[in-house]
Amino acid sequence: MSNTASPDPEMLRKLLEPLLEDFTYWFDRSQKLLSNERIDFLSEKDQKSLLERVENALKEVAVSVSLFRATGHQVGVDMTTMKPWHQLLMECQAVGMRYYRNQVI
């Protein structure tokens, strides 16, 4: 019996596919907010920079999804790749929460 760990495509699919879908969904929402609304507590430069980072992350996630599917769910995404996405997602969440909270007041 070998102890060699080979990726289980079904397990990778079950774990990674929803995660990549979530990144796509939330970055898409953030992109729409940042491109369609003026976020008054951000400078125009900061809003544009955040939008550019979100659009770049959307492209990176799309490439990862394509590679994941093209390999039949045989490859994952390294945590060093996902960590900046997660940090950006948290930044966008904070901006979105503050923006929508200010809309209610």
N, CA, C and O atoms as a Tinker XYZ file with bonds, in Angstrom:
   420  protein
     1  N      0.830000   -1.183000    0.000000    73     2
     2  CA     0.000000    0.000000    0.000000    64     1     3
     3  C      0.874000    1.246000    0.000000    63     2     4     5
     4  O      1.837000    1.333000    0.761000    81     3
     5  N      0.550000    2.179000   -0.825000    73     3     6
     6  CA     1.336000    3.397000   -0.952000    64     5     7
     7  C      0.708000    4.520000   -0.131000    63     6     8     9
     8  O     -0.514000    4.638000   -0.049000    81     7
     9  N      1.547000    5.326000    0.462000    73     7    10
    10  CA     1.098000    6.491000    1.218000    64     9    11
    11  C      1.110000    7.750000    0.368000    63    10    12    13
    12  O      0.865000    8.848000    0.868000    81    11
    13  N      1.391000    7.592000   -0.898000    73    11    14
    14  CA     1.454000    8.729000   -1.794000    64    13    15
    15  C      0.069000    9.354000   -1.904000    63    14    16    17
    16  O     -0.911000    8.691000   -2.240000    81    15
    17  N      0.019000   10.648000   -1.612000    73    15    18
    18  CA    -1.255000   11.359000   -1.665000    64    17    19
    19  C     -1.483000   11.871000   -3.081000    63    18    20    21
    20  O     -0.741000   12.721000   -3.574000    81    19
    21  N     -2.499000   11.353000   -3.715000    73    19    22
    22  CA    -2.880000   11.887000   -5.015000    64    21    23
    23  C     -4.222000   12.581000   -4.847000    63    22    24    25
    24  O     -5.055000   12.140000   -4.056000    81    23
    25  N     -4.435000   13.661000   -5.584000    73    23    26
    26  CA    -5.678000   14.400000   -5.399000    64    25    27
    27  C     -6.893000   13.561000   -5.767000    63    26    28    29
    28  O     -6.910000   12.864000   -6.782000    81    27
    29  N     -7.889000   13.645000   -4.929000    73    27    30
    30  CA    -9.169000   13.006000   -5.196000    64    29    31
    31  C    -10.033000   14.039000   -5.929000    63    30    32    33
    32  O    -10.496000   14.998000   -5.312000    81    31
    33  N    -10.255000   13.855000   -7.237000    73    31    34
    34  CA   -10.989000   14.855000   -8.012000    64    33    35
    35  C    -12.366000   15.179000   -7.433000    63    34    36    37
    36  O    -12.795000   16.332000   -7.468000    81    35
    37  N    -13.048000   14.186000   -6.911000    73    35    38
    38  CA   -14.391000   14.436000   -6.363000    64    37    39
    39  C    -14.308000   15.287000   -5.095000    63    38    40    41
    40  O    -15.127000   16.185000   -4.896000    81    39
    41  N    -13.334000   15.012000   -4.247000    73    39    42
    42  CA   -13.177000   15.805000   -3.029000    64    41    43
    43  C    -12.763000   17.238000   -3.375000    63    42    44    45
    44  O    -13.280000   18.200000   -2.807000    81    43
    45  N    -11.825000   17.363000   -4.314000    73    43    46
    46  CA   -11.426000   18.705000   -4.743000    64    45    47
    47  C    -12.621000   19.466000   -5.309000    63    46    48    49
    48  O    -12.808000   20.650000   -5.025000    81    47
    49  N    -13.420000   18.780000   -6.104000    73    47    50
    50  CA   -14.597000   19.433000   -6.685000    64    49    51
    51  C    -15.548000   19.903000   -5.601000    63    50    52    53
    52  O    -16.038000   21.032000   -5.642000    81    51
    53  N    -15.811000   19.033000   -4.626000    73    51    54
    54  CA   -16.755000   19.371000   -3.553000    64    53    55
    55  C    -16.259000   20.524000   -2.683000    63    54    56    57
    56  O    -17.058000   21.315000   -2.182000    81    55
    57  N    -14.961000   20.618000   -2.506000    73    55    58
    58  CA   -14.399000   21.670000   -1.659000    64    57    59
    59  C    -14.107000   22.955000   -2.420000    63    58    60    61
    60  O    -14.456000   24.050000   -1.979000    81    59
    61  N    -13.470000   22.801000   -3.554000    73    59    62
    62  CA   -12.958000   23.974000   -4.260000    64    61    63
    63  C    -14.001000   24.655000   -5.132000    63    62    64    65
    64  O    -14.023000   25.882000   -5.221000    81    63
    65  N    -14.854000   23.890000   -5.766000    73    63    66
    66  CA   -15.840000   24.486000   -6.667000    64    65    67
    67  C    -16.727000   25.518000   -5.963000    63    66    68    69
    68  O    -16.873000   26.628000   -6.476000    81    67
    69  N    -17.327000   25.197000   -4.807000    73    67    70
    70  CA   -18.151000   26.211000   -4.131000    64    69    71
    71  C    -17.341000   27.426000   -3.671000    63    70    72    73
    72  O    -17.839000   28.552000   -3.676000    81    71
    73  N    -16.100000   27.188000   -3.279000    73    71    74
    74  CA   -15.254000   28.296000   -2.849000    64    73    75
    75  C    -14.964000   29.248000   -4.009000    63    74    76    77
    76  O    -15.051000   30.466000   -3.852000    81    75
    77  N    -14.628000   28.705000   -5.146000    73    75    78
    78  CA   -14.375000   29.532000   -6.324000    64    77    79
    79  C    -15.647000   30.241000   -6.780000    63    78    80    81
    80  O    -15.596000   31.390000   -7.220000    81    79
    81  N    -16.774000   29.566000   -6.678000    73    79    82
    82  CA   -18.054000   30.200000   -7.011000    64    81    83
    83  C    -18.339000   31.365000   -6.077000    63    82    84    85
    84  O    -18.817000   32.411000   -6.515000    81    83
    85  N    -18.045000   31.188000   -4.782000    73    83    86
    86  CA   -18.245000   32.272000   -3.815000    64    85    87
    87  C    -17.350000   33.466000   -4.131000    63    86    88    89
    88  O    -17.809000   34.608000   -4.116000    81    87
    89  N    -16.078000   33.206000   -4.416000    73    87    90
    90  CA   -15.186000   34.306000   -4.781000    64    89    91
    91  C    -15.734000   35.046000   -5.995000    63    90    92    93
    92  O    -15.768000   36.276000   -6.010000    81    91
    93  N    -16.159000   34.312000   -7.000000    73    91    94
    94  CA   -16.698000   34.929000   -8.212000    64    93    95
    95  C    -17.929000   35.768000   -7.886000    63    94    96    97
    96  O    -18.042000   36.909000   -8.334000    81    95
    97  N    -18.840000   35.211000   -7.116000    73    95    98
    98  CA   -20.083000   35.905000   -6.775000    64    97    99
    99  C    -19.802000   37.210000   -6.024000    63    98   100   101
   100  O    -20.316000   38.266000   -6.394000    81    99
   101  N    -18.989000   37.133000   -4.971000    73    99   102
   102  CA   -18.763000   38.307000   -4.135000    64   101   103
   103  C    -17.890000   39.351000   -4.813000    63   102   104   105
   104  O    -18.095000   40.548000   -4.615000    81   103
   105  N    -16.919000   38.915000   -5.610000    73   103   106
   106  CA   -16.133000   39.893000   -6.359000    64   105   107
   107  C    -16.997000   40.558000   -7.430000    63   106   108   109
   108  O    -16.837000   41.750000   -7.696000    81   107
   109  N    -17.894000   39.817000   -8.038000    73   107   110
   110  CA   -18.802000   40.390000   -9.031000    64   109   111
   111  C    -19.701000   41.444000   -8.391000    63   110   112   113
   112  O    -19.903000   42.522000   -8.952000    81   111
   113  N    -20.236000   41.128000   -7.218000    73   111   114
   114  CA   -21.070000   42.113000   -6.500000    64   113   115
   115  C    -20.270000   43.363000   -6.156000    63   114   116   117
   116  O    -20.750000   44.488000   -6.301000    81   115
   117  N    -19.048000   43.147000   -5.700000    73   115   118
   118  CA   -18.192000   44.283000   -5.341000    64   117   119
   119  C    -17.869000   45.115000   -6.568000    63   118   120   121
   120  O    -17.868000   46.344000   -6.508000    81   119
   121  N    -17.595000   44.445000   -7.681000    73   119   122
   122  CA   -17.289000   45.156000   -8.921000    64   121   123
   123  C    -18.478000   46.018000   -9.347000    63   122   124   125
   124  O    -18.296000   47.161000   -9.764000    81   123
   125  N    -19.664000   45.487000   -9.245000    73   123   126
   126  CA   -20.863000   46.248000   -9.617000    64   125   127
   127  C    -21.056000   47.458000   -8.708000    63   126   128   129
   128  O    -21.353000   48.554000   -9.184000    81   127
   129  N    -20.887000   47.263000   -7.404000    73   127   130
   130  CA   -21.039000   48.376000   -6.464000    64   129   131
   131  C    -20.007000   49.464000   -6.762000    63   130   132   133
   132  O    -20.352000   50.641000   -6.873000    81   131
   133  N    -18.747000   49.066000   -6.890000    73   131   134
   134  CA   -17.673000   50.041000   -7.070000    64   133   135
   135  C    -17.726000   50.750000   -8.419000    63   134   136   137
   136  O    -17.263000   51.885000   -8.538000    81   135
   137  N    -18.279000   50.103000   -9.428000    73   135   138
   138  CA   -18.338000   50.738000  -10.739000    64   137   139
   139  C    -19.626000   51.527000  -10.952000    63   138   140   141
   140  O    -19.675000   52.392000  -11.827000    81   139
   141  N    -20.673000   51.247000  -10.168000    73   139   142
   142  CA   -21.962000   51.911000  -10.382000    64   141   143
   143  C    -22.316000   52.958000   -9.339000    63   142   144   145
   144  O    -23.216000   53.768000   -9.564000    81   143
   145  N    -21.634000   52.959000   -8.215000    73   143   146
   146  CA   -21.967000   53.878000   -7.129000    64   145   147
   147  C    -20.736000   54.685000   -6.732000    63   146   148   149
   148  O    -19.606000   54.211000   -6.853000    81   147
   149  N    -20.960000   55.881000   -6.267000    73   147   150
   150  CA   -19.866000   56.685000   -5.716000    64   149   151
   151  C    -19.825000   56.409000   -4.222000    63   150   152   153
   152  O    -20.787000   56.680000   -3.504000    81   151
   153  N    -18.712000   55.872000   -3.763000    73   151   154
   154  CA   -18.519000   55.545000   -2.346000    64   153   155
   155  C    -17.904000   56.782000   -1.703000    63   154   156   157
   156  O    -16.706000   57.032000   -1.836000    81   155
   157  N    -18.742000   57.558000   -1.001000    73   155   158
   158  CA   -18.299000   58.872000   -0.537000    64   157   159
   159  C    -17.227000   58.843000    0.551000    63   158   160   161
   160  O    -16.538000   59.844000    0.745000    81   159
   161  N    -17.066000   57.744000    1.256000    73   159   162
   162  CA   -16.039000   57.681000    2.292000    64   161   163
   163  C    -14.696000   57.188000    1.756000    63   162   164   165
   164  O    -13.730000   57.067000    2.510000    81   163
   165  N    -14.635000   56.906000    0.459000    73   163   166
   166  CA   -13.378000   56.580000   -0.215000    64   165   167
   167  C    -13.042000   57.724000   -1.167000    63   166   168   169
   168  O    -13.932000   58.315000   -1.779000    81   167
   169  N    -11.768000   58.026000   -1.285000    73   167   170
   170  CA   -11.385000   58.990000   -2.320000    64   169   171
   171  C    -11.645000   58.337000   -3.676000    63   170   172   173
   172  O    -11.727000   57.113000   -3.778000    81   171
   173  N    -11.771000   59.154000   -4.703000    73   171   174
   174  CA   -11.982000   58.591000   -6.040000    64   173   175
   175  C    -10.821000   57.683000   -6.423000    63   174   176   177
   176  O    -11.016000   56.638000   -7.045000    81   175
   177  N     -9.615000   58.087000   -6.047000    73   175   178
   178  CA    -8.430000   57.290000   -6.337000    64   177   179
   179  C     -8.500000   55.940000   -5.628000    63   178   180   181
   180  O     -8.195000   54.910000   -6.229000    81   179
   181  N     -8.899000   55.936000   -4.352000    73   179   182
   182  CA    -8.999000   54.684000   -3.595000    64   181   183
   183  C    -10.102000   53.789000   -4.142000    63   182   184   185
   184  O     -9.940000   52.570000   -4.206000    81   183
   185  N    -11.215000   54.382000   -4.533000    73   183   186
   186  CA   -12.299000   53.592000   -5.105000    64   185   187
   187  C    -11.860000   52.973000   -6.422000    63   186   188   189
   188  O    -12.128000   51.800000   -6.682000    81   187
   189  N    -11.186000   53.760000   -7.254000    73   187   190
   190  CA   -10.702000   53.237000   -8.534000    64   189   191
   191  C     -9.687000   52.120000   -8.313000    63   190   192   193
   192  O     -9.708000   51.110000   -9.017000    81   191
   193  N     -8.804000   52.300000   -7.343000    73   191   194
   194  CA    -7.793000   51.278000   -7.037000    64   193   195
   195  C     -8.449000   49.991000   -6.547000    63   194   196   197
   196  O     -8.061000   48.896000   -6.957000    81   195
   197  N     -9.438000   50.123000   -5.672000    73   195   198
   198  CA   -10.147000   48.950000   -5.168000    64   197   199
   199  C    -10.879000   48.247000   -6.311000    63   198   200   201
   200  O    -10.855000   47.020000   -6.401000    81   199
   201  N    -11.514000   49.001000   -7.164000    73   199   202
   202  CA   -12.204000   48.425000   -8.326000    64   201   203
   203  C    -11.219000   47.671000   -9.220000    63   202   204   205
   204  O    -11.519000   46.569000   -9.678000    81   203
   205  N    -10.064000   48.249000   -9.468000    73   203   206
   206  CA    -9.057000   47.581000  -10.299000    64   205   207
   207  C     -8.580000   46.281000   -9.662000    63   206   208   209
   208  O     -8.387000   45.282000  -10.355000    81   207
   209  N     -8.388000   46.292000   -8.346000    73   207   210
   210  CA    -7.964000   45.067000   -7.660000    64   209   211
   211  C     -9.044000   43.998000   -7.715000    63   210   212   213
   212  O     -8.743000   42.814000   -7.862000    81   211
   213  N    -10.300000   44.413000   -7.597000    73   211   214
   214  CA   -11.417000   43.468000   -7.689000    64   213   215
   215  C    -11.495000   42.885000   -9.095000    63   214   216   217
   216  O    -11.664000   41.676000   -9.256000    81   215
   217  N    -11.375000   43.727000  -10.104000    73   215   218
   218  CA   -11.430000   43.235000  -11.484000    64   217   219
   219  C    -10.277000   42.285000  -11.771000    63   218   220   221
   220  O    -10.458000   41.294000  -12.479000    81   219
   221  N     -9.102000   42.567000  -11.237000    73   219   222
   222  CA    -7.962000   41.671000  -11.401000    64   221   223
   223  C     -8.218000   40.337000  -10.701000    63   222   224   225
   224  O     -7.926000   39.276000  -11.252000    81   223
   225  N     -8.762000   40.396000   -9.491000    73   223   226
   226  CA    -9.071000   39.162000   -8.754000    64   225   227
   227  C    -10.121000   38.337000   -9.492000    63   226   228   229
   228  O    -10.027000   37.110000   -9.528000    81   227
   229  N    -11.118000   38.994000  -10.081000    73   227   230
   230  CA   -12.124000   38.277000  -10.872000    64   229   231
   231  C    -11.470000   37.517000  -12.022000    63   230   232   233
   232  O    -11.840000   36.379000  -12.309000    81   231
   233  N    -10.506000   38.144000  -12.672000    73   231   234
   234  CA    -9.798000   37.486000  -13.771000    64   233   235
   235  C     -8.983000   36.301000  -13.247000    63   234   236   237
   236  O     -8.970000   35.232000  -13.859000    81   235
   237  N     -8.310000   36.495000  -12.119000    73   235   238
   238  CA    -7.507000   35.407000  -11.543000    64   237   239
   239  C     -8.388000   34.220000  -11.159000    63   238   240   241
   240  O     -8.036000   33.068000  -11.415000    81   239
   241  N     -9.527000   34.509000  -10.548000    73   239   242
   242  CA   -10.444000   33.437000  -10.160000    64   241   243
   243  C    -10.969000   32.731000  -11.411000    63   242   244   245
   244  O    -11.070000   31.505000  -11.431000    81   243
   245  N    -11.299000   33.489000  -12.445000    73   243   246
   246  CA   -11.799000   32.887000  -13.690000    64   245   247
   247  C    -10.755000   31.955000  -14.301000    63   246   248   249
   248  O    -11.102000   30.887000  -14.806000    81   247
   249  N     -9.490000   32.344000  -14.262000    73   247   250
   250  CA    -8.428000   31.485000  -14.782000    64   249   251
   251  C     -8.342000   30.216000  -13.942000    63   250   252   253
   252  O     -8.206000   29.118000  -14.481000    81   251
   253  N     -8.421000   30.368000  -12.624000    73   251   254
   254  CA    -8.369000   29.198000  -11.742000    64   253   255
   255  C     -9.528000   28.255000  -12.000000    63   254   256   257
   256  O     -9.342000   27.039000  -12.028000    81   255
   257  N    -10.719000   28.798000  -12.189000    73   255   258
   258  CA   -11.894000   27.974000  -12.500000    64   257   259
   259  C    -11.678000   27.235000  -13.812000    63   258   260   261
   260  O    -11.972000   26.044000  -13.913000    81   259
   261  N    -11.168000   27.934000  -14.813000    73   259   262
   262  CA   -10.933000   27.306000  -16.117000    64   261   263
   263  C     -9.926000   26.167000  -16.014000    63   262   264   265
   264  O    -10.148000   25.088000  -16.563000    81   263
   265  N     -8.831000   26.400000  -15.321000    73   263   266
   266  CA    -7.817000   25.353000  -15.148000    64   265   267
   267  C     -8.365000   24.180000  -14.345000    63   266   268   269
   268  O     -8.100000   23.020000  -14.662000    81   267
   269  N     -9.124000   24.490000  -13.311000    73   267   270
   270  CA    -9.722000   23.458000  -12.471000    64   269   271
   271  C    -10.624000   22.556000  -13.299000    63   270   272   273
   272  O    -10.569000   21.331000  -13.187000    81   271
   273  N    -11.450000   23.169000  -14.126000    73   271   274
   274  CA   -12.367000   22.393000  -14.972000    64   273   275
   275  C    -11.631000   21.671000  -16.090000    63   274   276   277
   276  O    -11.945000   20.522000  -16.403000    81   275
   277  N    -10.658000   22.336000  -16.692000    73   275   278
   278  CA    -9.925000   21.743000  -17.817000    64   277   279
   279  C     -9.132000   20.505000  -17.407000    63   278   280   281
   280  O     -8.886000   19.618000  -18.225000    81   279
   281  N     -8.738000   20.451000  -16.142000    73   279   282
   282  CA    -7.961000   19.304000  -15.663000    64   281   283
   283  C     -8.855000   18.237000  -15.042000    63   282   284   285
   284  O     -8.359000   17.287000  -14.436000    81   283
   285  N    -10.155000   18.388000  -15.186000    73   283   286
   286  CA   -11.061000   17.396000  -14.606000    64   285   287
   287  C    -11.006000   17.375000  -13.094000    63   286   288   289
   288  O    -11.104000   16.318000  -12.471000    81   287
   289  N    -10.848000   18.563000  -12.503000    73   287   290
   290  CA   -10.806000   18.725000  -11.042000    64   289   291
   291  C     -9.600000   18.025000  -10.422000    63   290   292   293
   292  O     -9.657000   17.565000   -9.281000    81   291
   293  N     -8.519000   17.951000  -11.175000    73   291   294
   294  CA    -7.310000   17.259000  -10.712000    64   293   295
   295  C     -6.346000   18.187000   -9.991000    63   294   296   297
   296  O     -5.418000   17.711000   -9.336000    81   295
   297  N     -6.539000   19.494000  -10.092000    73   295   298
   298  CA    -5.613000   20.442000   -9.463000    64   297   299
   299  C     -6.382000   21.376000   -8.540000    63   298   300   301
   300  O     -7.557000   21.670000   -8.757000    81   299
   301  N     -5.696000   21.827000   -7.521000    73   299   302
   302  CA    -6.279000   22.776000   -6.594000    64   301   303
   303  C     -5.720000   24.166000   -6.829000    63   302   304   305
   304  O     -5.072000   24.431000   -7.841000    81   303
   305  N     -5.981000   25.042000   -5.883000    73   303   306
   306  CA    -5.457000   26.400000   -5.911000    64   305   307
   307  C     -4.651000   26.575000   -4.636000    63   306   308   309
   308  O     -5.144000   26.325000   -3.537000    81   307
   309  N     -3.422000   27.001000   -4.792000    73   307   310
   310  CA    -2.529000   27.173000   -3.655000    64   309   311
   311  C     -3.068000   28.236000   -2.698000    63   310   312   313
   312  O     -3.656000   29.231000   -3.121000    81   311
   313  N     -2.860000   28.006000   -1.416000    73   311   314
   314  CA    -3.337000   28.954000   -0.406000    64   313   315
   315  C     -2.674000   30.319000   -0.553000    63   314   316   317
   316  O     -3.285000   31.337000   -0.230000    81   315
   317  N     -1.434000   30.356000   -1.034000    73   315   318
   318  CA    -0.776000   31.654000   -1.226000    64   317   319
   319  C     -1.452000   32.453000   -2.336000    63   318   320   321
   320  O     -1.308000   33.674000   -2.396000    81   319
   321  N     -2.180000   31.783000   -3.206000    73   319   322
   322  CA    -2.960000   32.452000   -4.237000    64   321   323
   323  C     -4.285000   32.932000   -3.672000    63   322   324   325
   324  O     -4.742000   34.030000   -3.990000    81   323
   325  N     -4.904000   32.107000   -2.833000    73   323   326
   326  CA    -6.224000   32.443000   -2.292000    64   325   327
   327  C     -6.185000   33.472000   -1.163000    63   326   328   329
   328  O     -7.145000   34.220000   -0.977000    81   327
   329  N     -5.103000   33.516000   -0.420000    73   327   330
   330  CA    -5.039000   34.432000    0.725000    64   329   331
   331  C     -5.292000   35.888000    0.328000    63   330   332   333
   332  O     -6.090000   36.556000    0.985000    81   331
   333  N     -4.640000   36.410000   -0.730000    73   331   334
   334  CA    -4.951000   37.790000   -1.132000    64   333   335
   335  C     -6.403000   37.972000   -1.578000    63   334   336   337
   336  O     -6.993000   39.032000   -1.368000    81   335
   337  N     -6.976000   36.935000   -2.195000    73   335   338
   338  CA    -8.390000   37.025000   -2.577000    64   337   339
   339  C     -9.250000   37.172000   -1.338000    63   338   340   341
   340  O    -10.168000   37.991000   -1.306000    81   339
   341  N     -8.959000   36.388000   -0.330000    73   339   342
   342  CA    -9.732000   36.446000    0.909000    64   341   343
   343  C     -9.576000   37.814000    1.571000    63   342   344   345
   344  O    -10.557000   38.390000    2.041000    81   343
   345  N     -8.361000   38.330000    1.611000    73   343   346
   346  CA    -8.133000   39.646000    2.209000    64   345   347
   347  C     -8.881000   40.725000    1.446000    63   346   348   349
   348  O     -9.478000   41.613000    2.054000    81   347
   349  N     -8.855000   40.659000    0.120000    73   347   350
   350  CA    -9.577000   41.624000   -0.702000    64   349   351
   351  C    -11.077000   41.489000   -0.490000    63   350   352   353
   352  O    -11.793000   42.488000   -0.425000    81   351
   353  N    -11.544000   40.273000   -0.383000    73   351   354
   354  CA   -12.964000   40.041000   -0.137000    64   353   355
   355  C    -13.407000   40.660000    1.184000    63   354   356   357
   356  O    -14.484000   41.251000    1.265000    81   355
   357  N    -12.580000   40.526000    2.219000    73   355   358
   358  CA   -12.903000   41.121000    3.522000    64   357   359
   359  C    -12.904000   42.650000    3.431000    63   358   360   361
   360  O    -13.735000   43.312000    4.053000    81   359
   361  N    -11.978000   43.202000    2.661000    73   359   362
   362  CA   -11.937000   44.651000    2.459000    64   361   363
   363  C    -13.204000   45.118000    1.744000    63   362   364   365
   364  O    -13.804000   46.122000    2.128000    81   363
   365  N    -13.602000   44.395000    0.715000    73   363   366
   366  CA   -14.822000   44.741000   -0.024000    64   365   367
   367  C    -16.063000   44.603000    0.852000    63   366   368   369
   368  O    -16.985000   45.414000    0.771000    81   367
   369  N    -16.077000   43.574000    1.684000    73   367   370
   370  CA   -17.211000   43.381000    2.579000    64   369   371
   371  C    -17.336000   44.567000    3.531000    63   370   372   373
   372  O    -18.442000   45.055000    3.767000    81   371
   373  N    -16.232000   45.029000    4.071000    73   371   374
   374  CA   -16.258000   46.167000    4.988000    64   373   375
   375  C    -16.767000   47.425000    4.272000    63   374   376   377
   376  O    -17.568000   48.179000    4.824000    81   375
   377  N    -16.299000   47.640000    3.050000    73   375   378
   378  CA   -16.754000   48.794000    2.274000    64   377   379
   379  C    -18.250000   48.667000    1.986000    63   378   380   381
   380  O    -18.999000   49.628000    2.161000    81   379
   381  N    -18.682000   47.501000    1.551000    73   379   382
   382  CA   -20.094000   47.295000    1.239000    64   381   383
   383  C    -20.998000   47.475000    2.445000    63   382   384   385
   384  O    -22.054000   48.101000    2.357000    81   383
   385  N    -20.573000   46.919000    3.577000    73   383   386
   386  CA   -21.384000   47.060000    4.795000    64   385   387
   387  C    -21.504000   48.528000    5.200000    63   386   388   389
   388  O    -22.587000   48.995000    5.554000    81   387
   389  N    -20.399000   49.240000    5.145000    73   387   390
   390  CA   -20.424000   50.659000    5.511000    64   389   391
   391  C    -21.273000   51.447000    4.518000    63   390   392   393
   392  O    -22.056000   52.311000    4.911000    81   391
   393  N    -21.115000   51.149000    3.240000    73   391   394
   394  CA   -21.891000   51.855000    2.217000    64   393   395
   395  C    -23.392000   51.637000    2.438000    63   394   396   397
   396  O    -24.157000   52.601000    2.467000    81   395
   397  N    -23.813000   50.389000    2.593000    73   395   398
   398  CA   -25.247000   50.102000    2.740000    64   397   399
   399  C    -25.795000   50.596000    4.080000    63   398   400   401
   400  O    -26.956000   50.996000    4.167000    81   399
   401  N    -24.967000   50.568000    5.116000    73   399   402
   402  CA   -25.386000   51.104000    6.418000    64   401   403
   403  C    -25.630000   52.608000    6.281000    63   402   404   405
   404  O    -26.603000   53.125000    6.831000    81   403
   405  N    -24.766000   53.312000    5.559000    73   403   406
   406  CA   -24.946000   54.760000    5.352000    64   405   407
   407  C    -26.167000   55.062000    4.509000    63   406   408   409
   408  O    -26.743000   56.141000    4.651000    81   407
   409  N    -26.587000   54.160000    3.638000    73   407   410
   410  CA   -27.765000   54.358000    2.805000    64   409   411
   411  C    -29.048000   54.297000    3.623000    63   410   412   413
   412  O    -30.040000   54.938000    3.277000    81   411
   413  N    -29.029000   53.532000    4.703000    73   411   414
   414  CA   -30.210000   53.367000    5.547000    64   413   415
   415  C    -30.397000   54.567000    6.451000    63   414   416   417
   416  O    -31.526000   54.953000    6.754000    81   415
   417  N    -29.308000   55.150000    6.876000    73   415   418
   418  CA   -29.357000   56.279000    7.831000    64   417   419
   419  C    -29.812000   57.539000    7.179000    63   418   420
   420  O    -29.908000   58.574000    7.838000    81   419
